[in-house]
Amino acid sequence: MSVQQADELWQLKAACRGPQSSVFFPPSHFERKDEKELRETRAKAICATCAVRKPCLEYALRIREPHGIWGGLNELERKALLSRRAG
């Protein structure tokens, strides 16, 4: 097993796997602000129950993931966290 494979094994335990995974990313069509907030709130509630939330967030920060909810944070929240860590 490669280091990369071992590093990503947490994904198999992620609470976001399965049919509800669509709430973690914006739809392909226009999304109103209230719809986005509701979708993100649902995704973050799933993250709050997840046993691998921390490695998920660290992964998203490391690869600079530009989309979706990862580790309970959206794009802007992750960007702010990276900025605080750097500063």
C-alpha positions in Angstrom: 0.0 0.0 0.0 1.4 3.4 -0.9 1.6 6.3 1.5 -1.1 8.1 -0.5 -3.5 5.1 -0.2 -2.9 4.8 3.5 -3.3 8.6 3.9 -6.8 8.4 2.3 -8.2 5.3 4.1 -10.2 7.7 6.3 -12.5 8.2 3.3 -13.9 4.7 3.7 -15.2 5.7 7.1 -16.7 9.1 6.1 -20.3 9.8 7.1 -20.8 11.6 3.8 -20.5 8.5 1.7 -23.7 7.4 0.0 -26.9 9.0 -1.3 -26.6 12.1 0.8 -23.2 13.0 -0.7 -24.9 15.5 -3.1 -25.5 18.0 -0.3 -21.7 18.5 0.1 -21.3 20.1 -3.3 -23.2 22.8 -5.2 -25.6 21.6 -7.9 -24.9 22.0 -11.6 -27.8 24.5 -11.8 -28.2 28.0 -10.2 -28.5 27.8 -6.4 -30.2 30.7 -4.5 -28.5 31.9 -1.3 -31.1 30.4 1.0 -30.9 27.0 -0.9 -27.1 27.1 -0.5 -27.3 27.9 3.2 -29.8 25.0 3.7 -27.7 22.5 1.8 -24.5 23.5 3.6 -26.3 23.3 7.0 -27.4 19.7 6.2 -23.9 18.8 5.1 -22.3 20.3 8.2 -24.8 18.4 10.4 -23.6 15.1 8.7 -20.0 16.2 9.3 -20.7 16.9 13.0 -21.5 13.1 13.4 -18.4 11.9 11.4 -15.6 10.0 13.0 -13.1 11.1 10.4 -14.0 14.8 10.3 -10.4 16.0 11.3 -8.5 14.0 8.6 -11.1 15.1 6.1 -10.5 18.7 6.9 -6.8 18.3 6.9 -6.9 16.6 3.5 -9.0 19.4 2.0 -6.7 22.0 3.4 -3.6 20.2 2.2 -4.9 19.9 -1.4 -6.5 23.3 -1.3 -9.9 21.9 -2.3 -11.8 24.7 -3.9 -15.3 23.3 -3.7 -17.8 21.8 -1.3 -18.0 21.0 2.4 -15.0 19.2 3.8 -14.5 18.5 7.5 -17.4 20.6 8.4 -16.2 23.8 6.6 -17.1 25.4 3.3 -14.7 27.0 0.8 -14.6 30.4 2.5 -14.2 28.9 6.0 -11.3 26.7 4.9 -9.7 29.7 3.1 -10.0 31.8 6.3 -8.5 28.9 8.4 -5.6 28.6 6.1 -5.0 32.3 6.3 -5.1 32.3 10.1 -2.6 29.4 10.1 -0.3 31.2 7.8 -0.5 34.5 9.7 
